[in-house]
Amino acid sequence: MKMEGPQLEILTRRVAECPVDFLAEPRIGAAGSIPVAAIVSDLIRDLGGDPLTLRQSTGFSKGDAKIGRNHLRLVLITCWLFHDPWFLNRKECANLLYLFLTGPLTDLSATTAAEKFVSEPDRREELVRFCLKELDLRPAGETIAQAQDRLATLSTAERRRVIRAAREAEERARAIREAMVRRAADEAAAKASRE
């Protein structure tokens, strides 16, 4: 998040206004209507990069598992986001975009249904902040610390990690309490047998 990026509000509004075409079913084999590989290839070309190779394109036409379908849907939404003029005027994003769409974005798609990144304000902000972070950008007007703190606050993955850690801590505390009760009962029984 070393470099200052675009205004957060402009990008979150852009995601909220995502056209219905980008929310349609991605083409997976013979099913669906939107050719995700073509959308990704066009975006990378518009950003000044080389179009996808046949091998790269294949990764965007598979995904019969639920996670794969959701990932492809999030790729479409993210392509709409990156078609913002701020990114189109900065060609350096093209080289990172393919790696981002096939790597970190896969992890984000595993946490939340893609349509929620359009319909829910916090998820929109999470998506925008996540995308900026992965490109080593932060929202305009924010310090690195502010950007990191806000992303951590919104992060669905971080929230799940905290909830899981809290449940594990509660389970450990319950096991300790039960062990203490058993020990007290054993000590009471031992004391009663000595008397």
N, C-alpha and C positions, 0 to 999 in steps of 0.2 A: 504494500500500500504506500509505496514511496512517492508515487506521482499523483498529483491532483487530477481527478477526472471530471466528468460532467456533473451537472446539478442532479441531485437525487430525485427531486420532485418531478423533473422533466421525464426521467426514465420510469419512475413508478406510474406516472400518468400514461406514458406510452404503453406499458404492460397492461394497464387497466383498459386501454382502448384497443387491445389486440383484436384484429379482425376475426370474424367467425371462421374464415377459411383456414386460419392457423390453428383453430381449435377443433377442426374436423378430424376424423379418424386417419391416422397415418397408414400409408400403404405398407402392408406386411404380406408378402407373397401376393396372392390374388385379392386379398381383403383390404378394405380401406380405400381412401380416395386421394390422399395427399402424398406425393412422392418426396419423402423427407430428404433423400440424397440430392435431389435436384435443388431443393430449397437451400440446403447447406452449401452445395457447390456454387450456386448463384451468389450467396452471401460472401463466401470467401473470395470469389472473383470480384465482386463489387468493392471489397476491401483491399483489392490489389494483389491478391494471392492467386495461385494456380488452381484451376478447378479440380475437384476430387478425381482421383484415379478410379478405375473400375474396382480395384481391391478396396479402396477406402469407401466407395459407394455401397458396397455389399453390406457393410456394418449398419447402414441406415435403412436397410430393407428387410432385415430380420428382426425378430423380437416377439415371437409368438407367446412367450411367457408374459405374465402380467407386468412384471418390472420392466421388461423390454418395451412393451407397448407404452407404458407411462413415461419411460425415458424418451422415446421418440416423440411423444406429445410435448414433453418439456423442451426437447430440442427445437421443435417448431416455434414455441413461444419465445425461446431464447434467440432464435434467428430473427424474429420480429423485433425484439429488443435491440439487437446489434445492428439493425438496419437504421438506427437513429443517425441523423446527420453528424452528431459528434464523433461517432465511430467511423463513419464513412469518410470523414475528413482526415482521419489518422490511420494511415495504411498499416502501421506496425502491428495492429491487432490480428491481421490475417494469418500470420505465421502461428499464433498461439491458439487460434479458434478451434481448429480441428482437434487438437489435443485436449482442449477444454471440454468440447462437446462429447468426446468419447471417454474422458477420464473423470474429472471431478463432478461434472454434471450428472454422471451416472449415479454417484453417491447421493447427490441431492434428490434425484428422482426416486430413490428407494425410500425416502422418508415421508413424502407427501404426494397426494394426487395432483397431477399437473394442473388441472383446472382451478385448484385452490390458489395457485400462484397468480392467477388473473383475478379471481373473485374476492379474495381476502386481502385487505390492506397490509397486514403484517407479513403475509407470505409474499406479496409483491415486493415489499421492501427487502425481505430476506433474499429473494431471487436477485434483485438488483445489486444489493451489497455483496452477495456471494460472487456474482459475475465480476464485479469490479475488483474484488479481492484477488480472484484468480488471475486477473490481468495486471496485478500489482498496482491497482488504482484505488483511490479513495474518493468519496463524494466531495465535490467542490465545497470549500469553506470549512471542512472538518480536519482536525488533526489526526494523525495516525492512531493515537490512543482513543479518540472519540469514535472513529470508524470501527476499530476492533471491538470496543466495548458494546457498541450498538449492534454489531453483527452477532456477537456472542449472546446478547439479550434476545435477539430474534430467532436464533438458530434452532430449528426443529431437532437437528441431530444433537446439539448440545443439551437441549431441554430433556431429550430422551436419556442421554447419558447421566444427567443429574438425577433424574427420577429413578433410573436403574441403580445408581450408587446409593441413593437414599433408601431404596427398598432393601438392598444388600446390607446396609448399615442397620436397618431396623431388624432384619432377620438375625444378624449377629447379636444384637442387643437382646432379642427374644431368647435366643439359644443360651446366652449367658444368664439371663434371669431364670430360665428353666433349670440350668445346671446349679445355680445357687439354691433354688428351692429344693432340688434333689439332695444336695449336700447338707442343707439344714435338716431335712427329714432323716437322712442317714445318721447325722450326728445326734439327733434327738432319739432315734431308735437305739443307737449304740449307748447313749447315756442311760436310757431306760433299762437296757439289759444289764448294765453294770450295777444298778441299784437293786 
